[in-house]
Amino acid sequence: MVFEMLAKRDKSHEQVIFCSNSETGLKGIIAIHSTALGPSLGGCRMYPYSTEKHALDDVLRLSEAMSYKAALAGLPLGGGKSVIIADPEKDKTPELLWSFGVHIESLKGRYIVAKDMGIVTEDLQYIGDQSSYVVGRPVQRGGLGDPSRSTAKGVYYGIKSAVKWKLKKDSLKGLRLILQGLGGVGSNLLELLSNEGMEIFVQDIKTSVIDEIKSRFPKVKVISEDEVFTTECDIFSPCSVGAIINETSLKTMSCSIVAGGANNQLSHTSIGKKLLDKHILYIPDFIINSGGLIYVSSYMSPKKSNEWIENKIQGISQTINKVCELSQVENVDTAQMALILAREKIKRSYLS
Ligand code: NAD
């Protein structure tokens, strides 16, 4: 099954590692897509996948996107990602995380783990007890902490660039935005957008999260999952799960721009062309959400300053403008254009 799945992909992965431990209940997969530009770095996602195939598919797609993210952010990093098949609310134990850390360490730095959905900085401390190839441990423990704020900042700049390009506006004032997912990225993004005079609609599957957001931002309007794709807006900002833009959601979507922090927003790259046909500007996820990767990469020698991080995150806007311009000139959708540019960059490094 694995080799079939790998063969179906445009670019095959360098290495896929299955990790298990019957004592701790660990069932995980580490996927290293490419180390052409440097060691692979990417988050670990803990999620109660319904099947192992679903988990494998997710980790393959996520790790591939990490290669492209690093390449277009101009970072000396490759693409990797890991998943643990477990429910973060029920199954997470120190023992499980320690046993996962042993597998990370065995790769001797070919894969560096960070946080993704279902994993918090404290979990990285446990993984880090067994491995030195961990980035984003709690700040109180001398780590870099949660990169979500930096990711959100990049998305914020990306939204502004998209609005300028598509709607020819310098301000977000009066625009309608739907924000899906109010976790690390979504809540930080909401904070950044909250003073822009926008009309903001939010949705999350967790009522506790919604309650907290409503108390912090009383002006936001809460909508249901179904309403996310039936409510007219200027900007749709997906900041939760992937594959949210698919054949079904496309039918009812009514927005001018898709610009959010979630990874793998399109169920398939062909959806990029369908968005273009509907005159919706799609800002490729692996460009707009690269702020967190930029932040965590700052630990690499020589260690980078806050000014370097800020400039690099602001640089996301230039990459977005370049992709928008080229996609117009070449008459291809932005998702395709971003892939072409990223693959070209990785290919050149293999040749040099
Ligand atoms: P998180 O776990 O902190 O938050 C995710 C939120 O989404 C939670 O509040 C959850 O309840 C909600 N959610 C889950 N399924 C949902 C659904 N079907 N509809 C609506 N809400 C749903 O995760 P995060 O760190 O904020 O990451 C969000 C997305 O951004 C993920 O796709 C992640 O891979 C991507 N991303 C995160 C970072 C980062 O720095 N954290 C960096 C790059 C990309």
Residues whose N, C-alpha, C, O or C-beta is under 5 A from the ligand:
A	BS01	NAD	D116 M117 G118 P147 S148 T151 Q180 G181 L182 G183 G184 V185 G186 Q203 D204 I205 K206 V209 C239 S240 V241 G261 A262 N263 N289 G292
